[in-house]
Amino acid sequence: MTLGFFLRGLLALLLTASLPAAHAAPDACPALLDHTLPRLQDEKPINLCGYAGQVVLVVNTASYCGFTSQYKSLEALYDRYKSRGLVVLGFPSNDFGSQEPGSNAEVAAFCENTFGVKFPMFAKSTVKGSSGVNPLYQQLAQASGKTPGWNFHKYVIGRDGRFAFSAGSMTDPLSKGFVADVEKLLAQPGAAK
């Protein structure tokens, strides 16, 4: 056996042994984000794993609610912090007072034309109840111990992919306390995408 043959074999063994560990860690999708859901505008499936490593604000929305003006605050928060790794994900729902009766296309037009919404929006879905509930909302309710009590309930997921905190409909996304909590999460280590 020659030294060159031995060294090539040893190098191949070392490379093979290190592959699984190097492959598994940084790009793994957190369980909370491991969902593919249809986008609002065209129902194109979007994998939420693409938001891993960011601070994710998940909010159930409605077009005809007393809190609908929070779209403006959500968009302003998103615009202010997206470069630091914040993403807002909107989920229209007709679960509360039938305040989101329109089709996905109608909701998309309303969000864009009325509030200039640029943050990602997903197809209408059920966010509470015992059947047919959006799987992300099922997991968020389990992780937080809270289901949305009304439209514009907010869940926040940290860069580590774990539930961080939630806030009810009465909390405006630009309120001092909410912004401070988001800023704390944005300051934690993690790669902004």
RAJO-V261801 format. One record per backbone hydrogen bond with DSSP energy under -1.0 kcal/mol. NH is the residue of the N-H (numbers start at 0). CO is the residue of the C=O. If there is no record, write none. Layout:
<<NH:CO> <NH:CO>>
This chain:
<<5:1> <6:2> <7:3> <8:4> <9:5> <10:6> <11:7> <12:8> <13:9> <14:10> <15:11> <16:12> <17:13> <21:17> <22:18> <23:19> <24:20> <27:24> <32:29> <34:32> <36:45> <38:43> <39:120> <42:38> <45:36> <47:34> <49:46> <50:47> <51:48> <53:50> <54:84> <55:156> <56:86> <57:154> <58:88> <59:152> <60:90> <63:98> <67:64> <69:66> <70:67> <71:68> <73:69> <74:70> <75:71> <76:72> <77:73> <78:74> <79:75> <80:76> <81:77> <83:80> <84:81> <85:80> <86:54> <88:56> <89:119> <90:58> <92:60> <98:95> <106:102> <107:103> <108:104> <109:105> <110:106> <111:107> <112:108> <113:109> <114:110> <115:111> <116:110> <121:89> <122:37> <124:91> <133:125> <137:133> <138:134> <139:135> <140:136> <141:137> <142:138> <143:139> <144:140> <151:59> <153:166> <154:57> <155:164> <156:55> <157:161> <160:157> <163:155> <164:155> <166:153> <170:167> <174:171> <178:174> <179:175> <180:176> <181:177> <182:178> <183:179> <184:180> <185:181> <186:182>>
